Amino acid sequence: MQTIIKPELIEKELISALSFTDKKQIKQHPELITQIERATILGNSHHSKVSIIFQDDSGLKRVDTTVWAAGTKFICLKGGVWIPIDKIQEIKL
């Protein structure tokens, strides 16, 4: 039986205080890049929020926010907050 870990809901403003130094690979959704592209379109054209599930050094987190931009290594959220793509598990639209 597989244990399901529920991510801790946090506010976007707390993300800049989190640490992402753990080099351990996380399991990512197979369509993550498509999810990032869609979330960026929704954020820019409709200002729609999405749920981002990601891993920091202390555990699984979730933030409900708007994605403004995506690069090759990070996504940028409303307010200039950045999350490394290699730490994102899934984005729920």
Residue frames as a rotation matrix with the C-alpha (Angstrom) as fourth column:
MET 1
0.578 0.816 0.000 0.00
0.816 -0.578 0.000 0.00
0.000 0.000 -1.000 0.00
GLN 2
-0.330 -0.710 0.622 1.37
0.713 -0.619 -0.328 3.39
0.618 0.335 0.711 -1.03
THR 3
-0.093 0.226 -0.970 1.44
0.842 -0.501 -0.198 6.22
-0.531 -0.835 -0.144 1.49
ILE 4
0.237 0.239 0.942 -0.03
0.741 -0.672 -0.016 9.48
0.629 0.701 -0.336 0.21
ILE 5
-0.488 -0.474 -0.733 1.69
0.815 -0.548 -0.189 12.58
-0.312 -0.689 0.654 1.54
LYS 6
0.616 0.742 0.265 -0.50
0.783 -0.614 -0.102 15.67
0.087 0.270 -0.959 1.66
PRO 7
-0.338 -0.797 0.501 1.44
0.693 -0.571 -0.440 18.84
0.636 0.199 0.746 0.81
GLU 8
-0.226 0.156 -0.962 1.53
0.809 -0.520 -0.274 21.70
-0.543 -0.840 -0.009 3.32
LEU 9
0.481 0.456 0.749 -0.40
0.779 -0.615 -0.126 24.73
0.403 0.643 -0.651 2.02
ILE 10
-0.249 -0.609 -0.754 1.73
0.794 -0.573 0.201 27.87
-0.554 -0.549 0.626 2.26
GLU 11
0.784 0.430 -0.448 1.42
0.172 -0.844 -0.508 31.50
-0.596 0.321 -0.736 1.20
LYS 12
0.741 -0.466 0.483 3.37
0.544 -0.005 -0.839 32.66
0.393 0.885 0.249 -1.84
GLU 13
0.680 -0.459 0.571 5.19
-0.487 -0.866 -0.116 35.28
0.548 -0.199 -0.813 0.25
LEU 14
0.662 -0.413 0.625 6.87
-0.515 0.355 0.780 32.53
-0.544 -0.839 0.022 2.32
ILE 15
0.944 -0.245 0.220 8.51
0.329 0.744 -0.581 30.80
-0.022 0.621 0.783 -0.67
SER 16
0.550 -0.780 0.299 11.52
-0.246 -0.493 -0.835 33.14
0.798 0.386 -0.462 -0.78
ALA 17
0.193 -0.459 0.867 12.46
-0.981 -0.095 0.168 31.96
0.005 -0.883 -0.469 2.75
LEU 18
0.895 0.183 0.407 12.44
-0.214 0.976 0.030 28.27
-0.391 -0.114 0.913 1.74
SER 19
-0.132 -0.990 -0.051 15.58
-0.730 0.062 0.681 26.30
-0.671 0.128 -0.731 0.94
PHE 20
0.908 0.390 -0.150 16.05
-0.370 0.585 -0.722 24.27
-0.194 0.711 0.676 -2.26
THR 21
0.083 -0.990 -0.115 19.58
-0.992 -0.093 0.086 22.90
-0.096 0.107 -0.990 -1.71
ASP 22
0.035 -0.018 0.999 18.73
-0.275 0.961 0.027 19.17
-0.961 -0.275 0.028 -1.54
LYS 23
-0.519 -0.368 -0.772 19.98
-0.817 -0.053 0.574 17.57
-0.253 0.928 -0.273 -4.78
LYS 24
-0.694 0.305 0.652 17.67
0.169 0.950 -0.264 14.54
-0.700 -0.073 -0.710 -4.48
GLN 25
-0.913 0.392 -0.114 15.55
-0.181 -0.140 0.973 13.99
0.366 0.909 0.199 -7.59
ILE 26
-0.498 0.828 0.257 11.77
-0.364 0.069 -0.929 14.17
-0.787 -0.556 0.267 -7.11
LYS 27
-0.590 0.404 0.699 9.12
0.734 0.629 0.255 12.35
-0.337 0.664 -0.668 -9.10
GLN 28
-0.709 0.306 -0.636 7.55
-0.378 -0.925 -0.025 14.82
-0.596 0.223 0.772 -11.52
HIS 29
0.369 0.900 0.233 4.30
-0.046 0.268 -0.962 14.60
-0.928 0.345 0.140 -13.45
PRO 30
-0.223 -0.513 0.829 5.06
0.759 0.442 0.477 13.36
-0.612 0.736 0.291 -16.99
GLU 31
0.219 0.390 0.894 3.24
0.875 -0.484 -0.004 16.39
0.431 0.784 -0.448 -18.48
LEU 32
0.193 -0.147 -0.970 4.90
0.781 -0.575 0.243 18.99
-0.594 -0.805 0.004 -16.20
ILE 33
-0.828 -0.552 -0.096 6.31
0.377 -0.677 0.632 21.12
-0.414 0.488 0.769 -19.03
THR 34
-0.530 0.734 0.424 2.86
0.472 -0.160 0.867 21.30
0.704 0.660 -0.262 -20.64
GLN 35
0.369 0.659 -0.656 1.34
0.915 -0.133 0.381 22.16
0.164 -0.741 -0.652 -17.25
ILE 36
-0.265 -0.560 -0.785 3.86
0.633 -0.715 0.297 25.00
-0.728 -0.417 0.544 -16.83
GLU 37
-0.947 -0.085 0.308 3.10
0.308 -0.505 0.806 26.35
0.087 0.859 0.505 -20.32
ARG 38
-0.139 0.982 0.131 -0.67
0.623 -0.016 0.782 26.27
0.770 0.190 -0.609 -19.69
ALA 39
0.319 0.219 -0.922 -0.32
0.926 -0.280 0.254 27.84
-0.202 -0.935 -0.292 -16.23
THR 40
-0.656 -0.629 -0.417 1.76
0.487 -0.775 0.404 30.67
-0.577 0.062 0.814 -17.72
ILE 41
-0.777 0.455 0.434 -0.88
0.301 -0.336 0.892 31.33
0.552 0.825 0.124 -20.39
LEU 42
0.229 0.909 -0.347 -3.65
0.787 0.036 0.616 31.30
0.572 -0.414 -0.708 -17.78
GLY 43
0.052 -0.291 -0.955 -1.67
0.874 -0.450 0.185 33.64
-0.484 -0.844 0.231 -15.54
ASN 44
-0.842 -0.490 -0.226 -0.94
0.317 -0.788 0.528 36.18
-0.437 0.373 0.818 -18.25
SER 45
-0.810 0.536 0.237 -4.23
0.087 -0.290 0.953 36.17
0.580 0.793 0.188 -20.13
HIS 46
0.179 0.978 -0.112 -6.78
0.197 0.076 0.977 35.49
0.964 -0.197 -0.179 -17.38
HIS 47
-0.364 -0.425 0.829 -4.84
-0.724 -0.430 -0.539 36.15
0.585 -0.796 -0.151 -14.14
SER 48
0.698 0.664 -0.269 -6.03
-0.417 0.682 0.601 32.67
0.582 -0.308 0.753 -13.07
LYS 49
0.014 -0.647 0.762 -4.50
-0.979 0.147 0.144 30.90
-0.205 -0.748 -0.631 -10.08
VAL 50
0.382 -0.007 -0.924 -3.17
-0.327 0.934 -0.142 27.34
0.864 0.356 0.355 -10.19
SER 51
0.868 -0.164 0.468 -2.02
-0.408 0.301 0.862 24.94
-0.283 -0.939 0.195 -7.47
ILE 52
0.292 -0.866 -0.407 1.71
-0.571 0.183 -0.800 24.26
0.767 0.466 -0.441 -7.58
ILE 53
0.981 -0.050 0.190 2.91
-0.119 0.621 0.775 21.22
-0.156 -0.782 0.603 -5.67
PHE 54
0.433 -0.900 -0.044 6.64
-0.321 -0.108 -0.941 21.35
0.842 0.422 -0.336 -5.03
GLN 55
0.719 -0.316 -0.619 9.38
0.649 0.621 0.438 20.00
0.246 -0.717 0.652 -2.76
ASP 56
0.530 -0.666 0.525 11.65
-0.617 -0.727 -0.300 22.15
0.581 -0.165 -0.797 -0.64
ASP 57
-0.473 -0.843 -0.256 14.35
-0.415 0.469 -0.780 20.84
0.777 -0.263 -0.572 1.73
SER 58
-0.814 0.149 0.562 11.82
-0.540 0.166 -0.825 20.24
-0.217 -0.975 -0.054 4.53
GLY 59
-0.552 0.622 0.556 9.01
0.357 0.778 -0.517 18.54
-0.754 -0.087 -0.651 2.60
LEU 60
-0.557 0.453 0.696 6.13
0.797 0.056 0.602 18.75
0.234 0.890 -0.392 0.16
LYS 61
-0.642 0.321 -0.696 4.41
0.131 -0.849 -0.512 22.14
-0.755 -0.420 0.503 -0.21
ARG 62
-0.169 0.620 0.766 1.47
0.981 0.031 0.192 23.58
0.095 0.784 -0.613 -2.16
VAL 63
-0.674 0.022 -0.738 0.85
0.148 -0.975 -0.164 27.18
-0.724 -0.220 0.654 -3.16
ASP 64
0.193 0.788 0.585 -2.20
0.939 0.025 -0.343 28.58
-0.285 0.615 -0.735 -4.95
THR 65
-0.027 -0.346 -0.938 -1.02
0.061 -0.937 0.344 31.47
-0.998 -0.047 0.047 -7.08
THR 66
0.939 0.302 -0.168 -0.56
-0.099 -0.230 -0.968 32.95
-0.331 0.925 -0.186 -10.56
VAL 67
0.084 -0.916 0.393 2.36
0.717 0.329 0.615 31.94
-0.692 0.230 0.684 -12.79
TRP 68
0.618 0.119 -0.777 3.72
-0.237 -0.914 -0.329 34.97
-0.749 0.388 -0.537 -14.68
ALA 69
0.448 -0.559 -0.698 6.69
-0.868 -0.083 -0.490 33.50
0.216 0.825 -0.523 -16.54
ALA 70
0.831 -0.252 0.495 8.69
0.033 0.912 0.409 30.33
-0.555 -0.323 0.766 -17.07
GLY 71
0.252 -0.831 -0.496 12.30
-0.964 -0.258 -0.057 29.86
-0.081 0.492 -0.867 -18.02
THR 72
0.163 -0.269 -0.949 14.41
-0.426 0.849 -0.313 26.76
0.890 0.456 0.024 -18.43
LYS 73
-0.626 -0.515 -0.586 15.20
0.292 0.542 -0.788 26.38
0.724 -0.664 -0.189 -14.72
PHE 74
-0.873 0.309 -0.377 12.64
0.292 -0.288 -0.912 28.45
-0.391 -0.906 0.161 -12.78
ILE 75
-0.057 0.858 0.510 9.05
0.806 -0.262 0.530 29.68
0.589 0.442 -0.677 -12.86
CYS 76
-0.970 -0.204 0.135 8.19
0.113 -0.864 -0.491 33.20
0.216 -0.461 0.861 -11.75
LEU 77
-0.190 0.930 -0.313 5.06
0.978 0.209 0.026 33.80
0.089 -0.301 -0.949 -9.69
LYS 78
0.510 0.456 0.729 3.11
0.330 -0.887 0.324 36.98
0.794 0.075 -0.603 -9.15
GLY 79
0.984 -0.136 0.116 5.20
-0.170 -0.505 0.846 39.24
-0.057 -0.852 -0.520 -6.94
GLY 80
0.383 -0.903 -0.194 8.58
-0.750 -0.181 -0.637 38.15
0.540 0.389 -0.746 -8.31
VAL 81
0.232 -0.250 0.940 8.80
-0.719 0.607 0.338 34.87
-0.655 -0.755 -0.039 -6.38
TRP 82
-0.001 -0.364 -0.931 10.75
-0.905 0.396 -0.154 32.05
0.425 0.843 -0.330 -8.06
ILE 83
0.523 0.105 0.846 10.48
-0.505 0.837 0.208 28.24
-0.686 -0.536 0.491 -7.77
PRO 84
-0.584 -0.771 -0.256 13.05
-0.704 0.323 0.632 25.88
-0.404 0.549 -0.732 -9.35
ILE 85
0.223 0.691 -0.688 11.37
-0.932 0.359 0.059 23.69
0.287 0.628 0.724 -11.99
ASP 86
-0.348 -0.412 -0.842 13.34
-0.248 0.907 -0.341 20.63
0.904 0.090 -0.417 -10.86
LYS 87
-0.999 0.045 0.020 11.55
-0.010 0.200 -0.980 20.90
-0.048 -0.979 -0.200 -7.47
ILE 88
-0.293 0.949 -0.118 8.02
-0.931 -0.311 -0.190 21.08
-0.217 0.054 0.975 -8.92
GLN 89
-0.736 0.124 0.665 6.05
0.038 0.989 -0.142 17.84
-0.676 -0.079 -0.733 -8.75
GLU 90
-0.415 0.709 0.571 2.87
0.906 0.265 0.330 18.97
0.082 0.654 -0.752 -10.48
ILE 91
-0.936 0.284 -0.209 0.74
-0.253 -0.954 -0.162 21.99
-0.245 -0.099 0.964 -11.40
LYS 92
-0.466 0.860 0.209 -3.00
0.831 0.506 -0.230 21.58
-0.304 0.067 -0.950 -11.10
LEU 93
-0.941 0.107 0.321 -4.90
0.102 -0.815 0.571 23.93
0.322 0.570 0.756 -13.39
